[in-house]
Amino acid sequence: MEAIRRTAAHLRRSLSALWVCGAVCAACAVALISAYDEPTERAVTGLQTSVDSFLINLAHDPQAPGCTYEKHKAFYTRTLTGVSSLEVRNRARPQNELTAEQIVLLDSSLVLLERLHKGKGDAACMSAAEIEPLRRNFNSSFTAILTLELAKKRGT
Amino acid sequence: MALDVAAVAEQMLQASKGVFAGKWPKVKAYAESEFKKLAETLAMIEKLRLTGQINEEEAALQLQIQKNATRSVLLTLKGLGLLAVEEAINAALSVVKKAVNSAVGFTLI
């Protein structure tokens, strides 16, 4: 009787172990990078529209005083705040170091753009020719972030 | 039915190769297009400096923005590479899953 009880207990333990093993293996799809995040996609798209529209407007009307840094300080404050929120969100996402680093680079580029704009002073502005490479570089940065984020939608 | 290790290994290899072959053309197209744009933009900055439209400090700031954009593109390529490796690993694991379930005769994993 005792032997039967021991065998039954052993069988129960073995079956439990098999179940655990099965469940672990079934759930063991490897993930090397974070999951897709829709709020990040929306925020990056919004920032791209805002920055590009700002640069296009500056290029279309490069006449002081309307185009000077003083007249556009609010744009930099608003945009850098948006990028900072995006950075905080993306730093909190697991396995998301690449996107977080891209956002840090974007923040750095916006600070450099602000320095360029400020450096023109009160009497002059950036010309359309100066703005063109800036637009292209910012769009490359935004495209890079979005390309990676969209690629995180596995199986699509 | 015993597991045929050599056959499973070959199937895993084929599954991984299939993933890489499918992903590479898209990654290549993205890299080519972005590197071309970045090179053209670099030429624009050089021309602005050589024609005196921007001073040395402004050229340095423009180049730093260009460097940031280039690094961002490279980070995307790194991410796309990781996603391809991830998909290849999971495709290979899926082959193992099928082989094990078939060998034991029921859905074990």
Contacts between the chains, C-beta under 8 A, distances in Angstrom:
chain1	res1	chain2	res2	distance
A	18	B	108	7.4
A	21	B	108	8.0
A	21	B	109	7.8
A	22	B	108	5.3
A	22	B	109	5.3
A	25	B	97	7.3
A	25	B	108	7.9
A	25	B	109	4.0
A	26	B	97	7.8
A	26	B	109	5.4
A	28	B	93	7.0
A	29	B	90	5.3
A	29	B	93	7.3
A	30	B	86	5.6
A	30	B	89	4.6
A	30	B	90	5.7
A	30	B	93	7.1
A	31	B	86	6.4
A	32	B	82	4.6
A	32	B	83	7.3
A	32	B	85	6.3
A	32	B	86	4.3
A	33	B	79	6.0
A	33	B	82	5.0
A	33	B	83	5.9
A	33	B	86	6.7
A	98	B	75	4.9
A	98	B	76	7.7
A	98	B	78	6.2
A	98	B	79	4.7
A	98	B	82	7.9
A	99	B	79	7.6
A	101	B	75	5.9
A	102	B	72	4.8
A	102	B	75	5.3
A	102	B	76	7.4
A	105	B	68	4.3
A	105	B	69	7.8
A	105	B	71	5.7
A	105	B	72	5.1
A	105	B	75	8.0
A	106	B	68	7.4
A	106	B	72	7.2
A	108	B	64	7.7
A	108	B	68	5.6
A	109	B	64	7.9
A	109	B	65	4.7
A	109	B	68	4.6
A	109	B	69	7.1
A	112	B	61	5.0
A	112	B	64	5.4
A	112	B	65	5.1
A	112	B	68	7.8
A	113	B	65	6.8
A	115	B	61	5.9
A	116	B	58	6.1
A	116	B	61	5.0
A	116	B	62	7.3
A	119	B	57	7.0
A	119	B	58	6.8
A	119	B	61	7.9
A	127	B	53	6.6
A	129	B	44	7.8
A	129	B	48	6.2
A	129	B	53	6.0
A	130	B	48	6.2
A	130	B	53	6.6
A	130	B	54	6.0
A	130	B	58	7.5
A	130	B	62	7.7
A	132	B	44	6.2
A	133	B	41	4.8
A	133	B	44	4.4
A	133	B	45	5.2
A	133	B	48	7.4
A	133	B	62	6.0
A	133	B	66	7.2
A	134	B	62	7.1
A	134	B	65	6.5
A	136	B	37	6.2
A	136	B	40	7.5
A	136	B	41	4.6
A	136	B	44	7.6
A	137	B	38	7.9
A	137	B	41	5.9
A	137	B	65	5.0
A	137	B	66	5.4
A	137	B	68	7.5
A	137	B	69	4.1
A	138	B	65	7.7
A	138	B	69	7.4
A	140	B	34	6.1
A	140	B	37	6.1
A	140	B	38	6.4
A	140	B	41	7.7
A	140	B	69	4.3
A	140	B	70	7.9
A	140	B	72	7.1
A	140	B	73	6.1
A	141	B	68	6.6
A	141	B	69	4.7
A	141	B	72	4.7
A	143	B	34	7.3
A	144	B	34	7.3
A	144	B	69	7.5
A	144	B	72	4.1
A	144	B	73	4.8
A	144	B	75	6.8
A	144	B	76	4.3
A	145	B	72	6.8
A	145	B	76	7.5
A	147	B	30	6.2
A	147	B	76	5.1
A	147	B	80	7.6
A	148	B	75	7.2
A	148	B	76	4.5
A	148	B	79	4.4
A	148	B	80	7.0
A	151	B	79	6.8
A	151	B	80	5.7
A	151	B	83	5.5
A	152	B	83	7.2
A	154	B	83	7.9
A	154	B	87	7.6
